[in-house]
Amino acid sequence: MLINVFKAKSNEKSLVKKKKFFIFNKSQVILKFFLGYTINIYKGNLYRKLLINKYLVGFKYGCFSHTRKPNTYVLKKKSTNSFKR
């Protein structure tokens, strides 16, 4: 009898659908409750998906959603027809 109860509980966990969470406040702390969930963090014009694992617990959501575009510098090629003395 006890074995059937444990099997039923393990099957219930697999049937439960995980909710989608949308985070607007990036100063909130990631809790253990969200382990294994994929969370959408609002960046101002779009959402960034973040999969929560045990290493992210305790950090704030803002650490993982960068809002600024990274700077890229393009090096100019040196001309081969330079004047030599």
C-alpha positions in Angstrom: 0.0 0.0 0.0 2.8 2.5 0.9 4.6 1.8 -2.4 1.5 2.8 -4.4 1.2 6.1 -2.5 4.8 7.0 -3.2 4.4 6.1 -6.9 1.3 8.3 -7.1 3.2 11.3 -5.6 6.1 10.9 -8.0 3.7 10.7 -11.0 1.8 13.8 -9.8 5.1 15.8 -9.9 5.7 14.9 -13.5 2.2 15.8 -14.6 2.2 19.3 -13.1 2.9 22.0 -15.7 5.4 24.6 -14.8 4.1 28.2 -14.9 5.9 30.9 -16.9 7.2 33.6 -14.7 7.7 37.2 -15.9 10.0 39.4 -13.8 9.8 43.2 -14.2 11.7 44.2 -11.0 15.4 43.2 -11.5 16.3 44.0 -7.8 14.5 40.9 -6.6 16.5 38.0 -5.2 16.4 34.6 -6.8 14.8 32.1 -4.3 15.2 28.3 -4.1 11.5 28.0 -5.1 12.5 28.8 -8.7 15.1 26.0 -9.2 14.6 24.4 -12.6 12.2 27.1 -13.8 12.8 29.2 -16.9 12.1 32.8 -16.0 11.6 35.7 -18.4 13.2 39.0 -17.3 12.1 42.2 -18.8 14.9 44.3 -20.3 13.0 47.4 -21.4 11.8 46.3 -24.8 12.0 42.5 -24.8 12.3 39.6 -22.4 15.5 37.5 -21.7 15.0 33.8 -20.8 17.0 32.6 -17.8 17.1 29.0 -16.5 17.5 29.0 -12.8 20.0 26.5 -11.3 21.5 26.1 -7.8 24.4 28.5 -8.6 22.1 31.5 -9.3 20.2 31.3 -6.0 20.9 34.3 -3.8 21.8 36.6 -6.7 19.5 39.3 -8.1 17.8 39.0 -11.5 19.5 42.2 -12.7 22.9 40.5 -12.7 21.8 38.3 -15.6 19.9 40.7 -17.8 22.2 43.3 -19.3 20.4 46.2 -20.9 23.2 48.0 -22.6 24.5 47.1 -26.0 28.2 45.9 -25.9 30.7 48.2 -27.6 32.6 46.7 -30.5 35.7 48.4 -32.0 36.7 47.6 -35.5 40.4 47.9 -36.3 41.3 49.7 -39.4 43.7 47.9 -41.8 47.0 49.6 -42.5 47.5 50.7 -46.0 50.2 48.8 -47.9 51.0 51.8 -50.2 52.6 53.9 -47.4 55.4 56.3 -48.4 58.8 54.9 -47.4 62.0 57.0 -47.1 
